[in-house]
Amino acid sequence: MSLWRTFKTAWEGLTLNKGRSFLTTLGVIIGVGAVIVMMAVSAGAEAEIADQINALGPNLIMVMPSFSRGGFGPGMGRPPELSYDDIAAIAENVSNINGVAAEQNTTQGVKASNITLESISIVGTTSGFPKVRDYKVAEGRFLSDEDNDRANKVAVLGYDIAQELFGEPGAAIGQSIKIGSTKFTIVGVMAEKGVVGNTDYDSRVYIPLTVVFKKFMPTRFGGNSVRTIYVSAESRAVMDDVMSQVTQVLIRQHGVDPSSPDFSLMTQDSIINTAASTTETFRNLLAWVAGVSLVVGGIGIMNIMLVSVTERTREIGLRQALGARPRDVQLQFLLEAVMLSLLGGLLGVLAGVGGSYVFNAVGTMRTELVPASIPLAFAAAAIVGIFFGYYPATKAAQLDPIEALRRE
């Protein structure tokens, strides 16, 4: 019997009971769709994390105190820290950088005329902040090195804060506000930036870092220490050189052993890679969960094919009596199982691709379709059909024609 004739016979066998055939494919549809959607969710999570980290600023190097040099506490010395002087040393001695900045945050009430805003994020920072954060000034100017050196009481408003207090960003320049109980003069308003990660840049007020140290950070709670110094390299090509220069500058600045510095450096790529390894584990778990759905769908196909063999025993016997070989019968039933699985795979791909776009459009989770997941899921569906269809097909081929014809 020709392959085309076998295929046609297998298709006719499936269409005899369309409802049952469709219900049989549901397990495969769900499994394939789940594989595609879950991989899209995982890829979307990775892309979202990478975007948030890259949005912090271009080619960013983060310098942080290192707590791996041993203990600290009573009788053991002060914990490692970074200071305002370290920022100046890096800015003066490291080449191929766009800027250096640090941030120290506090929360205070802000008052202008008869308007008071509670619990506003006050960011103490340095002159390099706009370049490091890729953040533009809309009106006026940003904080200068002189503002920090002299601890000038000047402020730069985020775009939304300027609108809330003065109606128009341009109207804020030269006005006075009170942050806590301290009076500040507004020298600039930042351009709109929006929310990056969990930070609303437009709802913050920027003041000199040294003023935060003096007015809002008592010595017993940190003095003039900063948690992180941000260095923006001119390009990715020079990042390794910049990191080497920063390391040498801080070793001299802190007077520590080069083999065990009291600081550590981290790049955006290292953070993204760490996050990616976590999401990869999550993605693999999701893929296995979706794979279970495919296995369940395959078991359903095998079950229905066994029922079909039992129901069509006389048909099998008649076909063998008319000259069909056992391998023709086996191929027919194997084709039926594979066709059920591939049909489920095709519908599952459509459901998975459509579901990914729908979740991205109307849901709160970002999804990004992984092109490789489509052939992967479709191939898995074919393998499921072959694997779980082989036993029923072999059982049908092994029926004795005489016994089959006797069966009622």
Secondary structure, DSSP 8 states (H G I E B T S, - for coil): --HHHHHHHHHHHHHTTHHHHHHHHHHHHHHHHHHHHHHHHHHHHHHHHHHHHHTT-TTEEEEEE---S---BTTTB----EEHHHHHHHHHH--SEEEEEE-EEEEEEEEETTEEEEEEEEEEE-TTHHHHHT--EEEE----HHHHHTT--EEEE-HHHHHHHHSSGGGGTT-EEEETTEEEEEEEEE----EETTEEGGGEEEEEHHHIIIIIS-GGGTTTEES-EEEEES-GGGHHHHHHHHHHHHHHHHT--TTS-SEEEEEHHHHHHHHHHHHHHHHHHHHHHHHHHHHHHHHHHHHHHHHHHHHTHHHHHHHHHTT--HHHHHHHHHHHHHHHHHHHHHHHHHHHHHHHHHHHHHSSS-----TTHHHHHHHHHHHHHHHHHHHHHHHHHT--HHHHHH--
